[in-house]
Amino acid sequence: MNTKRDQLKDMVSEVLEDTAAELYLLRWEKKGSEWVLEVLIDKDDPITTSDCATASERISAKLDEKGLIERKYVLQVSSPGVKRPLVESRHFRDAVDSEVEVNTYGPIGGSKKFVGVLKSYDQDEDRVEMEVEGESINISLSNVAKASTKLNCE
């Protein structure tokens, strides 16, 4: 069964097909008293405010045309930024060899926060391997509460 989120992802991806941008991540969730459709777009070159404005206009027009959302909502279109959220399998796959920050639901070796290099992503086992302070740590994605690439300002 196609969920509302899946329908929205398909529609946004279709809207972006004739642009240089692509859908990085879509979130449809209630924040406080408002429903928010957050759309993160990406492309090979840096995302500009013009890219976001164009995508926002097109997405908004298509949402009005299709009537996928029957309630009041806020549409937010932006870049994933330098501290990219890692949510989907492809995000983890693309972040291999990058410095990442991972927070887990349960402790691993007494810790729930890990900062290090993402060494591998195993889709079959649904886990990642990180190198943290010279040690190899395996983390099941079902234990990942939040993950993102890390901004390195050294």
N, C-alpha and C positions, 0 to 999 in steps of 0.2 A: 504494500500500500504506500502510495506517495504522500509523504507528510507535507505540511505547509512549508517547512524549511526546504525540503527537496524541490517543491514547486517554485519557491522563490529563487533558489540557487539556479535552477534550470532557466528561469526567465531572465535573471541577471546575466548569466553566461551568454545567453542568446543576444541580449541587448549589447553586450560588449564585443560580440564577434567581429563587427566591422570597425573596431577601434584597435589601437596598439595595446590597450590595457586588457588584462584578464582578471577574473575573480580569484582573489587570494583566499578570502574567508568571508563567510556570511554568518551573522548572528541575528537571530530573531528572539528577543527576550524582553521581559518586563524589568525595567529599572525604576525603582520607586513606584510612582503612580502612572508612569508612561510606558507604552510599548515602543521599543526601539528596533528599527531595522538597520543594523550596522553592516556596511559593505566595505571591505578592504580590497582595493584594487592594486595591481602590480603590473610592471612591464620592464623590459630590458633597460630602458633609460629611467632616470628618476621621475617619479610621479609629480606632476605640477598641480597647483590649485586649479588651473584651467582643465586639466584632465578630470579632476574630481567634480568640478562644476558641470562639465559636459556629461559625465557619467550620471551624476545626480539628476540632471534634467531628463535624460533618456529613461532612466530607471523609473522616475516619478511618473512620466507620461505613460509608460508601459503598464505600471501598476494601476493607474487610473483606468486605462483601457481594458485591462484584464479583470479588474475587480478582485484581486487575490486577497486583499486586506480590507475587511469590513469595518474595522474599528479605527479610531484616531491613533496615529503613530508618528514617530519622528524618524526621518530618513537621514542617516549619517554616512557619507562617502568619504573615505580617506585612504592614505597609503598605510601599509603595515608598519612603516617606519624602520628604523635601524634596530630596534629591539622587537623583532618580529615574533608574534605569538606562534608557538608550535602546537598545532591542534590535530591536523590531519596527517595521515601517513606520508604524503608527499612533502609536507613541511619538514618532518624529521629526516626523510631521505635527502632533501636538498640542503639540510644543515650539517650533514656529516663533514667533519674536519673543521667545524666552526666552534667557537666558544659559546656555551649555552648555560642557562640557569634552569634548574629543574627543582620544583617543590613536589614532594610526595605526600600522599594521604597518610601513609604509615611509615615509621622509621625503618631505615636500612642502615645497619651498623651504628645505630644510635642517633642518626641524623635524618632530617626530613628536607634539608636544603642542600643542593649540590651545584657547584659551579666548576666547570671544566670543559674539556674538548669532547664533543660528540664523536666517538670513534666509529660507531656503526649503528645501523637500524636493521633489525631482523623482522621483516613483515610476517614470516611464517610463525615465529615465536611471539610476535607482538611485543617486542622489547627493544630497548636501546642499551648500548654499552658506552659508558663515559670514562674518560681518564680524569680523575680528580686527585690532585697532588701526588701524581705518580702511581696511583692505585686504579685498577680497573673495577668499575662498578656496573652491574647489570640491573636495569630497572624495567619492570613490566609496565607497559603503557596503562594498564588498568590501575596502577598505583600512582600515576602522574596526575597531580592536582592542577599544576600550572607549569608551562615550559615556554621559554623564549630564547632567542639568540641574545647574547650579552654584548652590550656596548663596551668596547675596549678602548679606554682613553689613556692608555699608558704611553 
